[in-house]
Amino acid sequence: MPGTVLHGPGDVRCGAVPAPKILHPTDAIIRLSASCIRGSDLWPCRGLNDVAEGYEAMDGHRAIKTLLPVRQ
C-alpha cells in the first residue's frame, strides 16, 4: 500500500509500506483520505524531534479519516 515514511531529517519518501495489522484488541485501522499539515508536523523532518528511522506517522493534525471494520 502507498505510504509516506521519514527515514531521517530531510529524508521523506513516498513508496510501498506493509499493510496495517490489528495486533491488540484496542487497535484500530483508519483510512486517511485527506490531510493538511502545520509547522509542528514538520519538526521530525527538520530533525527537531528524535524519531526512529522508518517513522510512518506523518498524517498531519487535521485529517479526514474513516475507521475500517475489523475483519475476522
MODELLER restraints for C-alpha pairs under 7 A, 6 or more apart:
rsr = mdl.restraints
at = mdl.atoms
rsr.add(forms.Gaussian(group=physical.xy_distance, feature=features.Distance(at['CA:1:A'], at['CA:16:A']), mean=5.27, stdev=0.5))
rsr.add(forms.Gaussian(group=physical.xy_distance, feature=features.Distance(at['CA:1:A'], at['CA:17:A']), mean=5.62, stdev=0.5))
rsr.add(forms.Gaussian(group=physical.xy_distance, feature=features.Distance(at['CA:1:A'], at['CA:18:A']), mean=6.49, stdev=0.5))
rsr.add(forms.Gaussian(group=physical.xy_distance, feature=features.Distance(at['CA:1:A'], at['CA:19:A']), mean=6.10, stdev=0.5))
rsr.add(forms.Gaussian(group=physical.xy_distance, feature=features.Distance(at['CA:2:A'], at['CA:15:A']), mean=5.39, stdev=0.5))
rsr.add(forms.Gaussian(group=physical.xy_distance, feature=features.Distance(at['CA:2:A'], at['CA:16:A']), mean=4.66, stdev=0.5))
rsr.add(forms.Gaussian(group=physical.xy_distance, feature=features.Distance(at['CA:2:A'], at['CA:17:A']), mean=6.04, stdev=0.5))
rsr.add(forms.Gaussian(group=physical.xy_distance, feature=features.Distance(at['CA:3:A'], at['CA:14:A']), mean=5.65, stdev=0.5))
rsr.add(forms.Gaussian(group=physical.xy_distance, feature=features.Distance(at['CA:3:A'], at['CA:15:A']), mean=5.59, stdev=0.5))
rsr.add(forms.Gaussian(group=physical.xy_distance, feature=features.Distance(at['CA:3:A'], at['CA:16:A']), mean=5.96, stdev=0.5))
rsr.add(forms.Gaussian(group=physical.xy_distance, feature=features.Distance(at['CA:3:A'], at['CA:17:A']), mean=5.75, stdev=0.5))
rsr.add(forms.Gaussian(group=physical.xy_distance, feature=features.Distance(at['CA:4:A'], at['CA:12:A']), mean=6.90, stdev=0.5))
rsr.add(forms.Gaussian(group=physical.xy_distance, feature=features.Distance(at['CA:4:A'], at['CA:13:A']), mean=5.70, stdev=0.5))
rsr.add(forms.Gaussian(group=physical.xy_distance, feature=features.Distance(at['CA:4:A'], at['CA:14:A']), mean=4.44, stdev=0.5))
rsr.add(forms.Gaussian(group=physical.xy_distance, feature=features.Distance(at['CA:4:A'], at['CA:15:A']), mean=6.52, stdev=0.5))
rsr.add(forms.Gaussian(group=physical.xy_distance, feature=features.Distance(at['CA:4:A'], at['CA:56:A']), mean=6.40, stdev=0.5))
rsr.add(forms.Gaussian(group=physical.xy_distance, feature=features.Distance(at['CA:4:A'], at['CA:58:A']), mean=6.96, stdev=0.5))
rsr.add(forms.Gaussian(group=physical.xy_distance, feature=features.Distance(at['CA:5:A'], at['CA:12:A']), mean=5.73, stdev=0.5))
rsr.add(forms.Gaussian(group=physical.xy_distance, feature=features.Distance(at['CA:5:A'], at['CA:13:A']), mean=5.44, stdev=0.5))
rsr.add(forms.Gaussian(group=physical.xy_distance, feature=features.Distance(at['CA:5:A'], at['CA:14:A']), mean=6.38, stdev=0.5))
rsr.add(forms.Gaussian(group=physical.xy_distance, feature=features.Distance(at['CA:5:A'], at['CA:54:A']), mean=5.72, stdev=0.5))
rsr.add(forms.Gaussian(group=physical.xy_distance, feature=features.Distance(at['CA:5:A'], at['CA:55:A']), mean=5.73, stdev=0.5))
rsr.add(forms.Gaussian(group=physical.xy_distance, feature=features.Distance(at['CA:5:A'], at['CA:56:A']), mean=4.80, stdev=0.5))
rsr.add(forms.Gaussian(group=physical.xy_distance, feature=features.Distance(at['CA:6:A'], at['CA:12:A']), mean=4.51, stdev=0.5))
rsr.add(forms.Gaussian(group=physical.xy_distance, feature=features.Distance(at['CA:6:A'], at['CA:13:A']), mean=6.54, stdev=0.5))
rsr.add(forms.Gaussian(group=physical.xy_distance, feature=features.Distance(at['CA:6:A'], at['CA:45:A']), mean=6.88, stdev=0.5))
rsr.add(forms.Gaussian(group=physical.xy_distance, feature=features.Distance(at['CA:6:A'], at['CA:53:A']), mean=6.68, stdev=0.5))
rsr.add(forms.Gaussian(group=physical.xy_distance, feature=features.Distance(at['CA:6:A'], at['CA:54:A']), mean=5.57, stdev=0.5))
rsr.add(forms.Gaussian(group=physical.xy_distance, feature=features.Distance(at['CA:6:A'], at['CA:55:A']), mean=5.13, stdev=0.5))
rsr.add(forms.Gaussian(group=physical.xy_distance, feature=features.Distance(at['CA:6:A'], at['CA:56:A']), mean=6.47, stdev=0.5))
rsr.add(forms.Gaussian(group=physical.xy_distance, feature=features.Distance(at['CA:7:A'], at['CA:53:A']), mean=4.74, stdev=0.5))
rsr.add(forms.Gaussian(group=physical.xy_distance, feature=features.Distance(at['CA:7:A'], at['CA:54:A']), mean=5.01, stdev=0.5))
rsr.add(forms.Gaussian(group=physical.xy_distance, feature=features.Distance(at['CA:7:A'], at['CA:55:A']), mean=6.73, stdev=0.5))
rsr.add(forms.Gaussian(group=physical.xy_distance, feature=features.Distance(at['CA:8:A'], at['CA:45:A']), mean=6.87, stdev=0.5))
rsr.add(forms.Gaussian(group=physical.xy_distance, feature=features.Distance(at['CA:8:A'], at['CA:53:A']), mean=5.97, stdev=0.5))
rsr.add(forms.Gaussian(group=physical.xy_distance, feature=features.Distance(at['CA:9:A'], at['CA:44:A']), mean=6.63, stdev=0.5))
rsr.add(forms.Gaussian(group=physical.xy_distance, feature=features.Distance(at['CA:9:A'], at['CA:45:A']), mean=4.71, stdev=0.5))
rsr.add(forms.Gaussian(group=physical.xy_distance, feature=features.Distance(at['CA:9:A'], at['CA:46:A']), mean=5.21, stdev=0.5))
rsr.add(forms.Gaussian(group=physical.xy_distance, feature=features.Distance(at['CA:9:A'], at['CA:47:A']), mean=4.67, stdev=0.5))
rsr.add(forms.Gaussian(group=physical.xy_distance, feature=features.Distance(at['CA:10:A'], at['CA:45:A']), mean=5.29, stdev=0.5))
rsr.add(forms.Gaussian(group=physical.xy_distance, feature=features.Distance(at['CA:10:A'], at['CA:46:A']), mean=5.96, stdev=0.5))
rsr.add(forms.Gaussian(group=physical.xy_distance, feature=features.Distance(at['CA:20:A'], at['CA:29:A']), mean=6.89, stdev=0.5))
rsr.add(forms.Gaussian(group=physical.xy_distance, feature=features.Distance(at['CA:22:A'], at['CA:28:A']), mean=6.75, stdev=0.5))
rsr.add(forms.Gaussian(group=physical.xy_distance, feature=features.Distance(at['CA:29:A'], at['CA:67:A']), mean=6.26, stdev=0.5))
rsr.add(forms.Gaussian(group=physical.xy_distance, feature=features.Distance(at['CA:29:A'], at['CA:68:A']), mean=5.85, stdev=0.5))
rsr.add(forms.Gaussian(group=physical.xy_distance, feature=features.Distance(at['CA:30:A'], at['CA:65:A']), mean=6.13, stdev=0.5))
rsr.add(forms.Gaussian(group=physical.xy_distance, feature=features.Distance(at['CA:30:A'], at['CA:66:A']), mean=5.37, stdev=0.5))
rsr.add(forms.Gaussian(group=physical.xy_distance, feature=features.Distance(at['CA:30:A'], at['CA:67:A']), mean=4.54, stdev=0.5))
rsr.add(forms.Gaussian(group=physical.xy_distance, feature=features.Distance(at['CA:30:A'], at['CA:68:A']), mean=5.64, stdev=0.5))
rsr.add(forms.Gaussian(group=physical.xy_distance, feature=features.Distance(at['CA:31:A'], at['CA:65:A']), mean=5.49, stdev=0.5))
rsr.add(forms.Gaussian(group=physical.xy_distance, feature=features.Distance(at['CA:31:A'], at['CA:66:A']), mean=5.02, stdev=0.5))
rsr.add(forms.Gaussian(group=physical.xy_distance, feature=features.Distance(at['CA:31:A'], at['CA:67:A']), mean=6.49, stdev=0.5))
rsr.add(forms.Gaussian(group=physical.xy_distance, feature=features.Distance(at['CA:31:A'], at['CA:68:A']), mean=6.90, stdev=0.5))
rsr.add(forms.Gaussian(group=physical.xy_distance, feature=features.Distance(at['CA:32:A'], at['CA:63:A']), mean=6.92, stdev=0.5))
rsr.add(forms.Gaussian(group=physical.xy_distance, feature=features.Distance(at['CA:32:A'], at['CA:64:A']), mean=6.01, stdev=0.5))
rsr.add(forms.Gaussian(group=physical.xy_distance, feature=features.Distance(at['CA:32:A'], at['CA:65:A']), mean=4.62, stdev=0.5))
rsr.add(forms.Gaussian(group=physical.xy_distance, feature=features.Distance(at['CA:32:A'], at['CA:66:A']), mean=6.60, stdev=0.5))
rsr.add(forms.Gaussian(group=physical.xy_distance, feature=features.Distance(at['CA:33:A'], at['CA:64:A']), mean=5.68, stdev=0.5))
rsr.add(forms.Gaussian(group=physical.xy_distance, feature=features.Distance(at['CA:33:A'], at['CA:65:A']), mean=6.11, stdev=0.5))
rsr.add(forms.Gaussian(group=physical.xy_distance, feature=features.Distance(at['CA:34:A'], at['CA:63:A']), mean=5.61, stdev=0.5))
rsr.add(forms.Gaussian(group=physical.xy_distance, feature=features.Distance(at['CA:34:A'], at['CA:64:A']), mean=5.21, stdev=0.5))
rsr.add(forms.Gaussian(group=physical.xy_distance, feature=features.Distance(at['CA:35:A'], at['CA:59:A']), mean=6.42, stdev=0.5))
rsr.add(forms.Gaussian(group=physical.xy_distance, feature=features.Distance(at['CA:35:A'], at['CA:60:A']), mean=6.11, stdev=0.5))
rsr.add(forms.Gaussian(group=physical.xy_distance, feature=features.Distance(at['CA:35:A'], at['CA:62:A']), mean=5.76, stdev=0.5))
rsr.add(forms.Gaussian(group=physical.xy_distance, feature=features.Distance(at['CA:35:A'], at['CA:63:A']), mean=4.18, stdev=0.5))
rsr.add(forms.Gaussian(group=physical.xy_distance, feature=features.Distance(at['CA:35:A'], at['CA:64:A']), mean=6.36, stdev=0.5))
rsr.add(forms.Gaussian(group=physical.xy_distance, feature=features.Distance(at['CA:36:A'], at['CA:60:A']), mean=5.67, stdev=0.5))
rsr.add(forms.Gaussian(group=physical.xy_distance, feature=features.Distance(at['CA:36:A'], at['CA:61:A']), mean=6.94, stdev=0.5))
rsr.add(forms.Gaussian(group=physical.xy_distance, feature=features.Distance(at['CA:36:A'], at['CA:62:A']), mean=5.70, stdev=0.5))
rsr.add(forms.Gaussian(group=physical.xy_distance, feature=features.Distance(at['CA:36:A'], at['CA:63:A']), mean=6.54, stdev=0.5))
rsr.add(forms.Gaussian(group=physical.xy_distance, feature=features.Distance(at['CA:37:A'], at['CA:60:A']), mean=4.58, stdev=0.5))
rsr.add(forms.Gaussian(group=physical.xy_distance, feature=features.Distance(at['CA:37:A'], at['CA:61:A']), mean=6.11, stdev=0.5))
rsr.add(forms.Gaussian(group=physical.xy_distance, feature=features.Distance(at['CA:37:A'], at['CA:62:A']), mean=6.98, stdev=0.5))
rsr.add(forms.Gaussian(group=physical.xy_distance, feature=features.Distance(at['CA:41:A'], at['CA:60:A']), mean=5.98, stdev=0.5))
rsr.add(forms.Gaussian(group=physical.xy_distance, feature=features.Distance(at['CA:43:A'], at['CA:49:A']), mean=5.90, stdev=0.5))
rsr.add(forms.Gaussian(group=physical.xy_distance, feature=features.Distance(at['CA:44:A'], at['CA:50:A']), mean=6.71, stdev=0.5))
rsr.add(forms.Gaussian(group=physical.xy_distance, feature=features.Distance(at['CA:44:A'], at['CA:51:A']), mean=6.68, stdev=0.5))
